[in-house]
Amino acid sequence: MSQQFDVLVIGAGPGGYIAAIRAAQLGFKVACVERWRNPKGDRVLGGTCLNVGCIPSKALLASSEHFEQVQSHLDVHGISVKSASIDVGKMLSRKDQVVGKMT
């Protein structure tokens, strides 16, 4: 079965998906071509930035910044935390949830 499109977007990374959305908003029939596959082998949109680059790294960075706040900056507010630890599994799970909401 063949289909016709007005716009074909190659790559659904940070530029591609925005271009596709805008073209659709303007009334064009749009198709996205993306070769990215997640670790399960499923095709997903977003490319490197969304799946393993910009977004996941920022999610992990946000978690580490919260840890650093607890360790170093809350005492000026009168908040003392005796023992803080990092649960890497939970950090990675949260990162995966953030990415999952965007794919």
C-alpha positions in Angstrom: 0.0 0.0 0.0 1.4 3.4 -0.9 0.6 6.7 0.7 1.3 10.2 -0.5 2.6 12.9 1.8 3.1 16.6 1.4 6.2 16.7 3.6 8.7 13.9 4.5 10.9 14.6 7.5 14.0 12.6 7.7 15.1 12.2 11.3 12.8 12.9 14.3 15.4 14.5 16.5 15.2 18.0 17.9 14.8 19.7 14.6 12.9 17.0 12.7 10.0 16.5 15.1 9.5 20.3 15.4 9.4 20.6 11.6 6.9 17.7 11.4 4.7 19.3 14.1 4.8 22.7 12.4 4.1 21.3 8.9 1.1 19.3 10.3 -0.2 22.5 12.1 -0.1 24.2 8.7 -2.3 21.5 7.2 0.3 19.3 5.4 0.2 15.5 5.5 3.5 14.6 7.2 5.5 11.5 7.5 8.6 11.1 9.7 11.4 8.6 8.9 13.5 7.6 11.9 15.9 4.8 12.2 16.4 5.0 15.9 15.6 1.8 17.9 15.4 1.6 21.7 17.2 -1.1 23.7 14.2 -3.4 23.1 14.6 -3.1 19.4 11.4 -1.0 18.9 11.5 1.9 16.6 11.0 5.2 18.5 11.0 8.8 17.5 13.5 11.4 18.9 16.9 10.3 17.7 20.0 10.6 19.8 19.0 13.8 21.7 15.8 12.4 23.2 16.8 8.8 23.7 20.4 8.8 24.9 21.7 12.4 24.7 20.3 15.7 25.8 17.1 14.7 27.6 18.4 11.7 29.5 21.6 13.5 30.6 19.6 16.5 31.8 17.3 14.2 33.8 20.3 12.6 35.5 21.9 16.0 36.0 18.7 17.2 37.8 18.8 14.2 40.1 22.5 14.8 40.9 21.8 18.5 41.5 19.2 17.7 44.1 21.6 15.4 45.9 24.2 18.2 45.8 21.7 20.6 47.3 21.0 18.2 50.2 24.7 17.7 50.8 25.9 21.3 50.6 23.3 24.0 50.5 20.3 23.3 52.8 22.2 24.0 56.0 21.8 27.7 55.4 18.1 27.2 55.6 18.4 25.3 58.9 17.9 22.0 57.3 20.3 19.2 58.3 20.4 15.9 56.6 22.5 13.3 58.4 22.8 10.7 55.8 22.0 11.1 52.1 22.7 8.4 49.5 22.3 7.9 45.8 20.1 5.0 44.5 21.4 4.7 40.9 18.6 2.3 40.0 16.0 4.8 40.9 17.8 7.7 39.2 17.9 5.6 36.0 14.3 4.6 36.4 13.3 8.3 36.7 15.4 9.1 33.6 13.7 6.4 31.6 10.3 7.7 32.7 11.2 11.3 31.6 12.3 9.9 28.2 9.2 7.7 28.0 6.9 10.6 28.4 8.5 12.3 25.4 8.6 9.4 23.0 
